[in-house]
Amino acid sequence: MPCVRVSTPTGNAIVCMSRPRFKACSCGSGRRADLLCDWKVEGGTCDAKICTACTHVPAEHKDLCPTHAAEWDRRQAERASR
């Protein structure tokens, strides 16, 4: 948390800046990331920070980031073509 000293008409003050109170979505929209990607990877899940606007929901309580949503769609299309 960076702090700076500033001069005021009545004396000096120290002003400390806080970090953003939320994590930004990894899609780059600047929206609040309220979700994590549930795509399984070695050692757990992807956990990319995603917002409600860019999530893909393939099943109840499952959210995918845009990258893994594209992979999900590719796999579904592959299954359908068999």
C-alpha positions in Angstrom: 0.0 0.0 0.0 1.9 3.1 -1.2 1.8 6.2 1.0 2.7 9.8 0.1 3.2 12.9 2.1 1.1 15.9 0.9 1.1 19.5 2.0 -2.3 21.0 3.0 -3.1 24.6 4.0 -3.1 23.5 7.6 0.0 21.3 7.6 1.2 18.0 6.2 -0.7 14.8 5.8 0.1 11.2 4.8 -2.2 9.7 2.2 -2.1 5.9 1.7 -3.6 4.4 -1.5 -5.3 1.1 -1.3 -5.3 -1.7 -3.8 -8.4 -2.3 -5.9 -11.0 -4.0 -3.8 -11.7 -6.6 -6.5 -9.9 -8.7 -9.0 -10.5 -7.8 -12.6 -11.7 -10.4 -15.1 -9.0 -12.0 -17.2 -11.1 -11.3 -20.4 -9.8 -7.7 -20.2 -13.2 -6.1 -19.8 -12.2 -4.5 -16.5 -15.3 -6.1 -15.0 -15.3 -7.6 -11.5 -14.2 -11.3 -11.6 -16.7 -13.0 -9.4 -16.1 -16.5 -10.8 -13.2 -18.9 -11.4 -12.8 -21.3 -14.3 -13.7 -24.9 -13.4 -11.8 -26.6 -16.2 -9.8 -29.5 -14.9 -6.0 -29.2 -15.3 -3.2 -31.2 -13.8 -3.2 -30.5 -10.1 -6.7 -29.0 -9.8 -8.7 -26.5 -11.9 -7.8 -23.6 -14.2 -9.0 -20.9 -11.8 -8.8 -18.1 -14.3 -10.7 -15.1 -12.9 -13.8 -14.6 -15.0 -16.9 -12.3 -14.9 -20.5 -13.2 -15.4 -20.4 -11.7 -18.9 -17.7 -13.9 -20.3 -18.4 -17.2 -18.5 -19.6 -20.2 -20.3 -21.9 -22.5 -18.2 -21.8 -26.1 -19.6 -23.5 -27.6 -16.5 -25.0 -26.4 -13.3 -22.4 -24.8 -11.0 -19.7 -25.0 -13.7 -18.1 -22.0 -15.2 -15.5 -21.9 -18.0 -13.2 -19.1 -19.1 -13.3 -18.1 -22.8 -10.3 -20.3 -23.7 -11.7 -23.4 -22.1 -15.2 -22.6 -23.4 -13.8 -22.7 -26.9 -12.2 -26.1 -26.1 -15.5 -27.4 -24.7 -17.3 -26.3 -27.9 -14.7 -28.0 -30.0 -15.1 -31.2 -28.1 -18.9 -31.1 -28.3 -18.7 -30.5 -32.1 -16.3 -33.5 -32.4 -18.7 -35.7 -30.5 -21.7 -34.6 -32.6 -19.9 -35.4 -35.8 -19.3 -39.0 -34.9 
